Structures are given as C-alpha cells and as structure tokens.
Amino acid sequence: MDRNQDLRVVAFGGGTGLPVLLRGLRDRVGDLVAVVTVADDGGSSGRLRQELGVAPPGDVRNCLIALAERKQLAKVFNYRFEGGGGELSDHSVGNIIIAALADMAGGFASGVEQAGRFLRVKGRVFPAAEESLTLLAHYADGAVARGESAVHAAGKPIQKITVEPDGAPAPPGVIEAVESSDVVVLSSGSLFTSTIPALLGGGVREALAAFSGPVVYVANVMTQPGETDGFSVSDHLSAIAKHAGPVVTDVLVHSGELPRELIERYRAEGASPVAIDRDEVRALEVRLRETDLISHTDSSRGVRHDAQRLAEEVREVALVRL
C-alpha cells in the first residue's frame, strides 16, 4: 500500500489560496475534499446571489477548475464575458452554469456536485454551508460591517466575524469527510473573509474539535490591508482559535528572503511580510514548520505559494502522524 496515495485530506478556504493548494494535492493523495466559503457578495458571484438568490459560486468554481480532469470544459467554466455593459458583462460562464444546476437540483450543494461530475473533478467540492452566508464584522468601537465588501471597505481592526444565518449547517458530506480524514488543512488567503468563514458552517467546529489528526494552517506570507494589518503568525492562529477553537496543530510558514522590489510594491499598498513570532506560536502549542513555500517563477503577480511545495509539506505532516 502506498501511504502517500492513500492519504485522505480535507481542505478549507476560498479565494486564490485554496485552488493553489488543491492543484498541488490532487495527484498526491487518495481522497481530497475541498470546503469552500460561500460569503462572497461582490462581482459576478454577488450579482447572481442578489438576482437569483443562489449562494455565491465564484470561489467554488475556482476550486472545481483546480480539480478538473476535463481541461477544455474547465476553460469554458473559467471564461468571463467582458465589456458591453450588458446583463452578461463580467459574468463567468461557470458561475452561471453552477447557478443553473443548483436551481435544477433544488440546492446549491447538489448543483456543485453535478458541476463536479461535468468537469470530472478529482476529489469532491462542498460549499461551507447549505446556503449563502452573510459576514458580519464586529469592531472594538461597537460598529458592525455587514457583507464581505463592507468588511474590506471598513479598513479597521476586526475583533470578531459572525455570519447570518447563524448556525446554517454545513453539508453532511463535510462533517463525514472531516471525521474520516487523515489531515485537515486550512488554506492561506484572506483570514477574516475566506479562511475563517469556511469554518463557520454549523457542525464544523464540533467536528474539528473531535478530530484526532493534524490540522495544518498554511500561514499567509504577507499581511492584508484592512484585515490583518500588523498581524504576526500567532495573531493569525489566535484569530482562528477564537472562531473555530484551538484546533490547529501545525502551521506552515514561508522562510527565506523575499525580493526587495516585491516587498516595496506591497508596502506601497499597505502590506508587509507576516512576522514569524516563534515563541508566541510555541506558546499556543502549535508546531512551526518553516521552509521555502513560495513560487519563484513569476513574481509579477506578487507573492504566491507554490502548489507542489505546499502539497509536499502537508503530506509530510500527515505521514509523520500516521
């Protein structure tokens, strides 16, 4: 038996971080489940959510594409109508197809499952909840921002994230996947608007608390203006623990120099490298794994994790604990 290929992995997240992780893991593990945030309210996803009442499909679409075996069909899913200002302007074909399948199947999770069959995905993709979630960001001054777009616009330190409707259940398949997995991974990405919301489906917190295997967090390399200004690695971990419990056992952190011009570009946008505060991480009883995790092939797109390196590190953590 090949222990590598038999690994069962569940990955939570959204945005651009989760698809990168999935691309690395898809051919390296035996069973792969993605659990994707459904709190987006901007762009094509936000319009479909408002006009059709469907859960936002954009982040789900990106994960389906990352796992698709049918590459040509995946290109169609990823095609976006541009210009013209008409009703289809800026809509992704995949978003529209997923919305249609959800309507035909009588539920968003079922529609996503059917889209996965169309694309012949290697693994399974679930929305984080059975219905759309609306983010509520709570601030120290008592103010509350409602909706992901409003959270980004507020630009001040977030104390807590909650969702409406409170307690909206995660699909049963999510809980079952966590219970039977060898390792759970929380992907990098926007901490308060992607990573944490993916964990807020009803039943997930309890499933993670009961899970006896490793829970790995892929730490962000850079801070995000308006969400994690000045955050260290331990600050990210503390925020996750506040919302989902102290479930993280291992954290993957990029170590190594970043190109000076890249840091300057981020600094101009109000971002900086996430500080690795090793003593504070250890005090949280989280194992710190430091290695080169970023892609060095195309720095023009900014700091991006390398899918293959991420997958190897996740696999190492899982195999050590088996």
N, C-alpha and C positions, 0 to 999 in steps of 0.2 A: 504494500500500500504506500502510495506517495503522500506523505503527510502534508506537503505543500499544497498539492492539488485538491486535497480533501478538506481544506480549511473552510469553515462557514463564517462569513463576515457580514455584519450589518453596519451600514454607514449612514450617519445622519448629517443633514446640512442643506445647502442650497447655493444659489448664486453661481459664481465661477469656480469656487473651491471644490465642491462635491464632484462635478463632472471630471475634473482633473484626477482626483483620487480614484474614481470609478474606472477611468481609462487604464490606469496602472494596474488595478486589481483584477480586471475582468478575465484575463487569461492566466492568472496566477493562483486562483483559489477555486474551490469546488462549488461553493454556493455563495452568491453575492446578492444582498438586498440593500436597496437604497431607500431611505426615508426622507422625503423632500418637503421643505417648508411650503405652506400654502397661504402666506400672509402678504404677498406682493400686491400692491394696488396701483402700480404705475405702468406706463407703456401699454403694449398690446394686451398683456395679462390683465391690467387694471381695467381697460375698456371692456374686455369680454366679461370680466367679473361684474362690472356695473350694468352692462347692457343685457346680459343673458343670465346673470345670477350664478354662473359657473365658478368653481374655485379657480384661482389664477393658474394657468397651465404652463407658464414660461419656464420656471425652474425645473418642473417635471419634464418638459420637452427636452431640455438640455441634457438631463440625465438619461433619458431614453436614447437620445442620439449617441451619447458616450458609450452605451452598451449595445448599440445596434449591430447586427450581423449584415443586414441588408443596407449596404452603404449608399447605393443610389437613392433608395427611398428615404434614407436619413437626410440626404442632401435636399430632397423635396421638403421634408419636415422643417428643415432649417431655413428654407427660402423665405425672404421677407419682401413684401410688396413695398415699393418706395415711391415717394413723390405723388403728385397729383392731388393730394388733399382729399381724396375720396374716402368712402367708408372702409375700404381695404387698406388704405395707406398705413404703413408701418406695422401691419399685422403679419405675423409669421404663419405660414401655411400649417405648420404643426400645431400651433395653438388653436387654430380653427378646427382642425381635424379632431383634436382631443376634446374640444368643447362639444363637437357633434357626437362623438362616440359616448361621451358622458351623458348627453341628453337621450340618446338612443338606448343606452344601457340602464338608465334610471339612477345613476350615481356616478360621482367623479372617480372613485377608486376603481369601479368596474370599467369605466371608459379608459382610464390609464392602463389597466390590464389588457384591454383589447388593443390599444395602441402598441403596447409591448409585443403583442403577437404579430401585428402588422410588420413591425421592424425586426422581428425575431431577435429580441434582446437577449443577451447572455446574462441572466440574472433576473431579478424582479425589482420593480419600482413601485413604491407606495407613496401617496400623499401623507403628510404628517397627521392629518385629521380627516374625518369623513366629510367635512365641509370647510368652506373658507374661514380663515381666522383673521380677525382684525386686531392689529397690535395696539396696545396702549402703553406708552412710555411714561413712567412716573418720575418726577424730578424732585430735588431736595426742597424747592420752594413751594411744593404742593401742586404745581402745574402738571397737567396731563396732556400729552400729544396723542392724537388718535389717528392711526393709519401709518403704514411704513413710510410713505412720502413725507408726512408731517414730522416723523421722527428724524429723518435726515435733515429736514429744514430747520428744526429747532436748534441744533448745534450747541447743546449744553450737556453736562454730565448726567447720565441716566442712572437712577437708583434701582429701578426695577421695571421689568417688562411683564405685562399680563396680556391675556387675549380674550376676545369676545367671539363666540360664546364661551364662557368659562366651562371647562370640563368637556368640551367637544371631544368625543372619543377618537382615538387612533383606530385605523382599520384593524380588525382582529389579526390579520396576517403580520402586522408589525410586531405585536406582542409575542406571537408564536415564533417569529424569526429571532427576536432577542433571546427568548428562552432556550432556543436550540443552537445558538451561535457559539463559536469559539472565541471571537473577539468582536467588540463594538468599537467603531471609530467615529469620532466627532470631527468633521472636516473643518479646514480653515475657511475663512470667509467673514462676512460682516457679523460680528459677535451677537449684537442685540437684534438684528433684523434678518439673520439667516440661521446661524448655528443654534442659538437658544430657542427661537420659535419652532425649529424642527423637533425639539424635545418636549413641546408643550401639549401634545395630543393626550387626551385622557387615557391613563393606564401606563404611559411610558415611564414616568418617574418611578412607579412601583416596580415595573419590570426591570429597570436598570438597578434599582436597589437590591433586588433579589438575584441579580446576575452575578455569578461567581467568577467569571473570566475577566480578562483585562479589558478596560475601557480606555482607549487611546485618544487623546486630543492632539490634533495637528495645529500647533500654535501659529498664529499669524506672524509674518516676518515684519510687517510694518503696521503702525497704528492707523486708525481710520478717523479722519477729521469728523467731528460731530458725533462720534460713537465711542471711540476708545482713546481719546487724546491723553497722552501721558501714561497709558496703561503698560505695565510690565507683564511678563508671562504669568506671574502669580495673580495679578489682577484679573486676567482672563479666566484663570482657573477658579478664582473666588466667585466671579460672576456666574459661571456655570454651576458651581456648587449651590449658590443662593437660589437658583431657579430649578435645578434638577437633582439637588442633593450632592454630597461629596462622592460622586461615582467614578471620577477619573482616577485611574491608577498609574498611567504613563502619559508623558507629554513629549511629543516630537518637536524639537526646536532646531531651526537652521543655525549652524555655526559656520563662520567664515566671513571674510571681508565682502562687502557689497561695493560695487563700483561707485567711486566718488560722484560721478556725474548723475548716477541714478539717485543717490541719496539727496543731492542738491535739487533734483527735479521733484522728488517727493516733499522735500522741505518747503519748496515754493508753494505746494498745495496744502501745507499744514500737517504733513505726516512725518514720522520719524521711525527708525528701527525700534522694534519692541525690545525693551531691556530684559536681559536674562538674569533675573534675581534668584540665583541658585539656592541661597539659604532659605528664602521665603517659600520657594517651591518645595524644598525638602520638609519644611515645617508643615506643609499641607499633606505630607505623606504621599507625595506623587513622585514617581521615578522620572528623572530627567534624562532624555536621550538626545544628545547633541551631535549633529552631523550635517554635511552639506546636502541640503534638500531642494535647492532652487535650480531652475533651468538656466543654463548659461548660453543657450543657442540664440535667443532673441530678446535682448534687453530693451528693445524699442517699445515693447508692450508693458514694461515695468517689471517688478519682482513677481515671478510666478513659480510655484512649486513644480518640481519635476515629477511627472506621474510615475515613472519607473522607480525612482529612488524612494518615493513615498511608499509605494507598494512593498518594496523590499523591507523597509523598516517596520511596517505594520506586520508583515509576515514573520519577521524575526521576533517581535514581541509576542505574537501568538504562539509560535513554536516553542519558545523558552518556557511558556506557562503550561503547555500541554503535557 
